[in-house]
Amino acid sequence: MQMEKARLTAYLNAVENGEVKLRSCIALYQSTGEAAFREYALAHMDKSSGMSLLFAWEQTGGPAYRQAMDALMADLPAAADPEALYQFAPFHAAYDVRFGGRKDARRIAAAFQTMQDALSDPWYYLALVDCIEQMDIQLYEHYRVLADLILRAAQARLRQPALNAADCCLLMKGVRLGLLDPEKYLPPALKSCSTLAWDHFYPLALAEYGRINA
């Protein structure tokens, strides 16, 4: 997968979901090390609603970001649909591990269980892999709930006639996190990466491709 900067700039200008845009930039920065992605994310924190706040705090130590995280956590919106899960569940898990005493893992896992009928929705299964990346594996009972759902989602994606960017991101990230068998799930994801359409989730797949091939 090649990073076509003109198309990537057009993507950043077009995507309306601020958190997706920022997390795409953060993922690309983590994958490529290119400072421009970091600077873009830090310059647009007014669009943040979750994980990107944590990134800004980790990068700068700025107290305003910690205050914003505390305020968001104090009034965390209910995850009423898969997109809301993507927006807030990974942040909830990350905050709980770092600042919350790891007391909310059961609540986080229950939110995914309650909405598991949406297992085929990209927002849902991308929320799963982003969330489990932040959870503490020592809380195994709740970690296992998410891991099992990820496996179910991955199995279902392989039965599709073609993989899209979100599918590839799920499979590559699942392999990278040690949740999916690389011999089974990685080859179809890598094969599909060369023909992916530029859509909402393309930069996330691009970043994951870079990380897994580093």
ZAMARGU-4260 file (C-alpha; in steps of 0.2 Angstrom, whole numbers, plus 5000, padded with zeros to 4 digits):
<rodrens>
0) 5000/5000/5000 | 5007/5017/4995 | 5004/5033/5004 | 4997/5045/4991 | 4999/5061/5000
5) 4987/5071/4989 | 4973/5059/4991 | 4977/5058/5010 | 4975/5077/5011 | 4959/5076/5002
10) 4953/5063/5014 | 4957/5073/5029 | 4948/5088/5022 | 4932/5077/5017 | 4929/5066/5033
15) 4917/5074/5044 | 4919/5063/5059 | 4932/5072/5069 | 4938/5057/5080 | 4940/5046/5065
20) 4950/5059/5056 | 4961/5062/5071 | 4963/5043/5075 | 4968/5040/5057 | 4982/5053/5059
25) 4988/5046/5075 | 4988/5028/5068 | 4998/5035/5053 | 5010/5044/5064 | 5013/5028/5074
30) 5015/5018/5058 | 5026/5030/5049 | 5034/5041/5061 | 5030/5056/5050 | 5028/5071/5061
35) 5016/5080/5050 | 5002/5067/5056 | 5006/5071/5074 | 5006/5089/5071 | 4989/5088/5062
40) 4981/5078/5076 | 4988/5090/5089 | 4982/5105/5079 | 4964/5099/5078 | 4960/5093/5096
45) 4944/5103/5096 | 4937/5089/5085 | 4942/5075/5098 | 4930/5065/5108 | 4940/5051/5115
50) 4956/5042/5111 | 4965/5057/5103 | 4964/5066/5119 | 4974/5053/5127 | 4987/5054/5113
55) 4988/5073/5115 | 4991/5071/5134 | 5004/5057/5131 | 5013/5067/5118 | 5013/5084/5127
60) 5009/5081/5146 | 4997/5096/5144 | 4986/5098/5159 | 4972/5104/5148 | 4971/5087/5140
65) 4970/5078/5156 | 4956/5089/5162 | 4947/5086/5146 | 4949/5067/5148 | 4942/5069/5166
70) 4928/5079/5161 | 4923/5067/5146 | 4924/5052/5158 | 4913/5060/5171 | 4900/5063/5158
75) 4903/5048/5146 | 4889/5046/5134 | 4880/5029/5133 | 4885/5018/5119 | 4869/5018/5110
80) 4875/5012/5093 | 4891/5004/5085 | 4898/5021/5080 | 4896/5027/5098 | 4905/5012/5104
85) 4920/5016/5092 | 4920/5034/5098 | 4920/5031/5117 | 4923/5012/5122 | 4942/5012/5118
90) 4944/5029/5127 | 4934/5021/5142 | 4946/5006/5142 | 4961/5017/5141 | 4956/5029/5154
95) 4951/5014/5166 | 4968/5006/5164 | 4978/5022/5167 | 4967/5032/5179 | 4952/5022/5185
100) 4959/5007/5194 | 4954/4994/5181 | 4936/4994/5189 | 4926/4996/5173 | 4932/4981/5162
105) 4915/4972/5166 | 4905/4987/5161 | 4915/4989/5145 | 4914/4970/5140 | 4895/4971/5144
110) 4892/4985/5131 | 4900/4975/5117 | 4890/4959/5122 | 4874/4969/5123 | 4877/4975/5105
115) 4884/4959/5097 | 4870/4958/5085 | 4880/4972/5076 | 4895/4961/5074 | 4896/4964/5055
120) 4896/4983/5057 | 4913/4990/5054 | 4911/5003/5068 | 4908/4988/5080 | 4922/4977/5075
125) 4934/4991/5074 | 4929/4997/5091 | 4932/4979/5097 | 4950/4979/5091 | 4954/4997/5097
130) 4946/4993/5114 | 4955/4977/5117 | 4972/4985/5113 | 4969/4996/5128 | 4962/4983/5140
135) 4973/4974/5153 | 4975/4956/5148 | 4976/4952/5167 | 4957/4955/5168 | 4956/4940/5158
140) 4937/4936/5160 | 4932/4952/5152 | 4947/4953/5140 | 4941/4936/5134 | 4924/4942/5130
145) 4931/4954/5117 | 4944/4942/5110 | 4930/4929/5107 | 4919/4943/5098 | 4935/4948/5087
150) 4937/4930/5082 | 4919/4928/5077 | 4920/4945/5067 | 4936/4939/5058 | 4928/4922/5054
155) 4913/4931/5046 | 4924/4944/5036 | 4933/4929/5028 | 4917/4922/5022 | 4914/4939/5012
160) 4917/4939/4993 | 4929/4954/4995 | 4937/4962/5010 | 4936/4981/5012 | 4948/4993/5021
165) 4939/4990/5038 | 4940/4971/5036 | 4958/4972/5032 | 4961/4983/5047 | 4952/4971/5058
170) 4962/4956/5052 | 4979/4964/5052 | 4976/4972/5069 | 4969/4956/5076 | 4985/4947/5070
175) 4997/4960/5077 | 4988/4959/5094 | 4991/4941/5094 | 4972/4937/5094 | 4971/4929/5076
180) 4981/4916/5068 | 4993/4924/5056 | 4993/4910/5044 | 4974/4910/5041 | 4970/4929/5043
185) 4985/4939/5037 | 4987/4932/5019 | 4969/4937/5013 | 4971/4954/5022 | 4988/4958/5014
190) 4981/4952/4997 | 4966/4963/4997 | 4976/4979/5003 | 4983/4981/4985 | 4966/4984/4978
195) 4957/4993/4992 | 4945/5008/4988 | 4948/5024/4996 | 4935/5025/5009 | 4931/5031/5027
200) 4943/5018/5034 | 4957/5017/5021 | 4970/5027/5032 | 4967/5015/5046 | 4971/5000/5035
205) 4986/5009/5028 | 4993/5012/5045 | 4990/4994/5051 | 4998/4988/5035 | 5014/4998/5039
210) 5014/4992/5057 | 5012/4974/5053 | 5026/4975/5039 | 5038/4985/5049
</rodrens>
